[in-house]
C-alpha cells in the first residue's frame, strides 16, 4: 500500500494555488519581427489543474488572483472552457497601471534557434495575494484529495510564499500536498537571491508529501549537493537524480515521493524524453521517447498532471509514471500551455502506442 493516503471521496479532486498569466505566442517568428500572435492562458500551477480537468475528467480547481478588466475576462473564459472551478481573489484595474495579469512573451524557436521567453510581471495581481485571501477552512471542509502549488508562485513576493505555507498547513492531514520546485533565478534575484530562495523553499518543502523537480531545482532551490549545473553529460542519466533524492530524504523525511522529467535537447524540435519517480523507497524509470516538438512550454506540467491522475486513480506507481510521461509528451505536440489530448490517447501511448494513422 502506498504511503500516500488519498481520501476516497471529495468534492474537489485537485486544487492548485498560483498565478495565472497570458502568453503571447507568435509561433516560429521571433518577437522582433512578429505581426500577430496567439494568446494562451497559462500558469505553472493552473496548467496542472486544467490538464486534469480537460483530459482526465477530474474535478479540478484553482485559487488565484483575477483582475476585473478585458484580459481578466479572457482568462476567466479560458478557465471555464477547460472545466476548472475557480476560487478568485478579485482586483480592480485602475485603467492605467494595474494591478495586471502578467504577460509572458514566448516564441517557439525552430531547429538550431532556441525558443526565447521574457516577461512583464510589473504590478502583477498574483504577487499581491497574501494569507487570509482564501477561506481554506471552508474549501477543505468540502473535501480536497490533492493540493498543489509551485516555486514560480512562491517567488513572486514575500506574501505569496506565506500564502502557500498557510494553505499547506490548512491541508495537513486532509489532502496529499505537492510542490513543483520550478526554481527561477531571475525571479529570486529581486527577492534576496539564491539564499533567500533556499530558505523559503526549504520551509515549504518541509510541509509537502510529493516533490516535483529536476537536478537543478534540487540544487538551486534546496541546496542539495549534486553534479555541476550545466556539466556535459547525458541529461537522461537517472542515477544521479536518485542519489540526490536520498539526500532530499535525509533533510526532509516527510517527503513520500519525488518525480521529474528527463530531457535531452538536440534542437528546438527534437528532444529525447523520459521521466523518473521515487515512491515508497522504490525507483521507477520510464522508457525514453524521441519527441518532435511543436511547443515545449507546459510539457513538465503535462507530466505532473498525468502522474497525479495515475496516483489519484490508484494505478501502480510504474503505470502512473508512464501516464505522466505519455501526457507530457503529447502536450508538446499541441500549441499552447495546456492539453488538447484525451485520456484514451494518453493511455494508448503509455502502453506503447505509436503515431500510426488511426483509421
GIQUI-V528332 format. One record per backbone hydrogen bond with DSSP energy under -0.5 kcal/mol. NH is the residue of the N-H (numbers start at 1). CO is the residue of the C=O. E is the energy in kcal/mol with one decimal. If there is no record, write none. Layout:
NH,CO,E
NH,CO,E
This chain:
5,3,-0.7
6,4,-1.0
7,5,-0.5
11,142,-1.3
12,143,-2.3
13,59,-2.1
14,59,-1.6
15,146,-2.6
16,61,-2.4
17,148,-2.0
18,63,-1.9
21,42,-2.8
22,102,-2.3
23,40,-3.8
24,104,-3.0
25,23,-0.5
25,38,-2.7
26,24,-0.5
29,26,-1.2
33,30,-2.1
34,31,-1.2
38,25,-2.8
40,23,-2.8
40,38,-0.5
42,21,-2.5
47,43,-3.5
48,44,-0.7
49,45,-1.3
50,46,-2.8
51,47,-2.5
52,48,-2.3
53,49,-2.2
54,50,-2.8
55,51,-2.0
56,51,-1.2
57,53,-0.8
58,52,-2.4
60,58,-1.2
61,14,-2.6
62,85,-2.3
63,16,-3.0
64,62,-0.6
64,87,-2.1
66,89,-2.4
68,91,-2.7
69,67,-1.8
73,69,-2.3
74,70,-2.1
75,71,-2.6
76,72,-2.8
77,73,-2.1
78,74,-2.0
79,75,-2.3
80,76,-2.3
81,77,-2.3
82,78,-1.8
83,80,-1.4
84,79,-1.9
85,60,-2.7
87,62,-2.6
89,64,-1.9
90,88,-0.6
91,66,-2.7
93,68,-0.5
93,91,-0.5
94,98,-2.4
99,123,-0.6
100,123,-2.9
102,100,-0.6
103,120,-2.2
104,22,-2.3
105,118,-3.1
106,24,-2.2
106,104,-0.5
107,116,-1.6
108,27,-2.9
110,113,-2.1
113,110,-2.7
114,112,-0.7
118,105,-2.3
120,103,-2.5
124,121,-1.1
125,100,-3.3
127,124,-0.6
128,124,-0.6
128,125,-1.5
129,126,-1.1
133,130,-1.8
136,134,-1.5
139,135,-2.3
140,136,-3.1
141,137,-1.4
142,138,-1.0
142,139,-0.6
143,140,-0.9
145,12,-2.1
146,13,-0.8
147,176,-3.4
148,15,-2.5
149,178,-1.5
151,180,-3.0
154,150,-1.7
155,151,-1.3
156,153,-1.4
161,157,-1.1
162,158,-1.1
163,159,-2.0
164,160,-2.2
165,161,-2.1
166,162,-2.2
167,163,-2.4
168,164,-2.8
169,165,-2.4
170,166,-1.8
171,167,-1.9
172,168,-0.6
172,169,-0.5
174,171,-2.5
175,171,-1.8
176,145,-2.5
178,147,-2.9
179,210,-1.9
180,149,-1.9
181,179,-0.7
181,212,-2.7
188,184,-2.0
189,185,-1.9
190,186,-0.6
190,187,-1.0
191,188,-1.6
193,188,-3.0
196,192,-0.6
197,193,-2.1
198,194,-2.7
199,195,-2.1
200,196,-2.4
201,197,-2.9
202,198,-2.7
203,199,-1.4
204,200,-2.2
205,201,-3.3
206,202,-1.2
207,204,-2.3
208,205,-1.3
209,177,-2.9
210,177,-2.2
211,257,-2.6
212,179,-2.5
213,259,-1.9
218,214,-2.4
219,215,-2.3
220,216,-3.2
221,217,-2.5
222,217,-0.6
222,218,-1.0
223,219,-1.3
224,218,-2.1
231,228,-2.2
233,231,-1.2
237,234,-1.2
238,236,-0.8
241,237,-0.6
242,238,-2.3
243,239,-2.0
244,240,-2.1
245,241,-1.8
246,242,-1.4
247,243,-1.0
248,244,-2.1
249,245,-2.8
250,246,-1.5
251,247,-1.6
252,248,-2.8
255,252,-2.1
256,209,-3.1
257,209,-1.6
258,278,-2.2
259,211,-2.1
260,276,-1.9
262,274,-3.3
264,272,-2.1
265,263,-0.6
266,264,-0.7
266,270,-2.2
267,270,-1.6
268,111,-3.1
270,267,-0.8
271,291,-1.7
272,264,-2.6
273,289,-2.8
274,262,-2.6
276,260,-2.5
277,284,-2.5
278,258,-3.2
279,277,-0.5
279,282,-2.2
280,256,-1.4
282,279,-1.6
284,277,-2.5
286,275,-2.8
289,273,-2.7
291,271,-3.7
291,289,-0.6
293,269,-1.7
293,291,-0.7
294,332,-2.7
295,332,-2.0
299,296,-1.9
302,298,-2.2
303,299,-2.1
304,300,-2.3
305,301,-2.2
306,302,-2.1
307,303,-2.5
308,304,-2.7
309,305,-2.6
310,306,-2.2
311,307,-2.3
312,308,-3.0
313,309,-2.3
314,311,-1.2
315,310,-2.7
320,316,-2.5
321,317,-2.6
322,318,-2.0
323,319,-2.1
324,320,-1.9
325,321,-2.8
326,322,-2.8
327,323,-2.5
328,324,-2.6
329,325,-1.8
330,326,-2.4
331,327,-2.3
332,328,-1.0
332,329,-0.6
333,330,-2.0
334,331,-1.4
343,55,-0.9
345,342,-1.0
346,342,-1.7
347,343,-2.7
348,344,-2.0
349,345,-2.1
350,346,-2.7
351,347,-1.5
352,349,-1.6
353,348,-2.3
359,357,-0.7
